[in-house]
Amino acid sequence: MPVRVTQGMMNTQLLSNINKNIKKMDREQAMLSTGRRINVPSDDPVGITYAMRYRTELGANAQYQRNVDTAVSNLEYLDTMLGQAGDVLQKVRELAVKGATGSNPQTAMDAIKVEVEELYKQLLDIGNSKFKGKFVFNGQLTDKAPYTATNAVNEATDNGVIRFEVGAGIMLPVNITGNQAFGDPTDPLVTDAMFKVVDDLVTNLGAGNYTAVSNAIDSIDTRMEKLLEMRAEIGARTNRIEFIENRLDDISINLESLQSKTEDADMAEVITKLKMSENVYQSSLSVGAKLIQSSLIDFIR
């Protein structure tokens, strides 16, 4: 049985087709303005899952990169502080060599003592160094100063290790404890604890004990060697972090490339399709205008 096509049906179909053309143009204009092929999940349900995964991995990788930057900063600061401690100890050693000369009068020994006392204070300042508001030589107790001015010769620091996650499952230590760098005076096996050695040197200079002053030189040399070992360890950690940093950069580039292939639109293709859609839309409006003009009066003519 033939179906009667009415003017209302034709108008409805016309409006439906025009709306489809408008929606198609709207989607293509959105791609053109954003530069992305996927702007809403319905654009590509499968592609959006990959895009979300890439964004998550990029976010995690960016956090690893921030951790790497912080780790490098911490290690560089530690290396600087240990270098300064080594320089101060070298000066203390030179003064100890002068003080060990048996021909020095007590006035000369007292003058050397005053200078060593100032260097002791400088070492204490280095031991209580802070980076970004945290004490760097007190293990995990970064909110507490490891040494006090009155009792540093008897104080041990916290031995906690601070680790940064610089990759999936990769935890890297970024601190050196005061016990490692300057010696633990509470450990009977440690004979070169820096603050105790320098404090005893001050006492022996004041007492004119040339033999004890001379013996202190060996302890100072041992502690300076350990400082160099700590600096070598920091250098090794820094080198490893640099390799990790390069790897993270490569991962970031790879993920961004995959994300771009999934999300980004081919602008030449989008512009071409948009122009075609605009032509179709204009054509549909032109045809619609002629269709809607038809009326009973037009047929009577």
GIMO-V15346 format. One line per field, one symbol per residue. ss: DSSP state (~ for helix, > for strand, _ for the rest). psi: psi as a letter, one per 20 degrees, with the letter a starting at -180 (. if undefined). burial: 1 if it has 24 or more other C-alpha atoms within 12 Angstrom, else 0. A space follows every 10 residues. Layout:
BEGIN
ss=???
psi=???
burial=???
END
This chain:
BEGIN
ss=______~~~~ ~~~~~~~~~~ ~~~~~~~~~~ ~~~~_>____ ~~~_~~~~~~ ~~~~~~~~~~ ~~~~~~~~~~ ~~~~~~~~~~ ~~~~~~~~~~ ~~~~~~~~~_ _____~~~~~ ~~~~~~~~~~ ~~~~~~~__> >__>>_____ __________ _~~~______ __>>>>>__> >>>____~~~ ~~________ ___~~~~~~~ ~~~~~~~__~ ~~~~~~~~~~ ~~~~~~~~~~ ~~~~~~~~~~ ~~~~~~~~~~ ~~~~~~~~~~ ~~~>__~~~~ ~~~~~~~~~~ ~~~~~~~~~~ ~~~__~~~~~ _
psi=pqpporhhgg gghghghghg hggghgghhg hghhjqhohq hihnhghhgg ghghhghhgg hhgghghggg gggghhgggg ghggghgghg ggghhhgghi oiiprhhhhh ghggghghhg hghggghkqq pkjqpijkci mijpphqqhi khijpqrqjq ppppojrojo pppjrprhhg giqoiioiio jkpghgghgh ggghghiknh ghgghhgghg gghhhhghgg hhgggggggg hhghghghgg ggggghgggg hghqqohggg gghggghhgg ghghhgghgh ghhprhhhhh .
burial=0000000000 0001000100 1001101111 1100111110 0000001100 1001001100 1101101111 1111111111 1111110111 1111111111 0000000011 0110111011 1111111110 1000111111 0100111000 0111111100 1111111000 0111111111 1111100000 1111111111 1111110111 0111111111 1111111101 1011101101 1001100100 1100110010 0111100001 0011001100 1001000100 0000000000 0
END
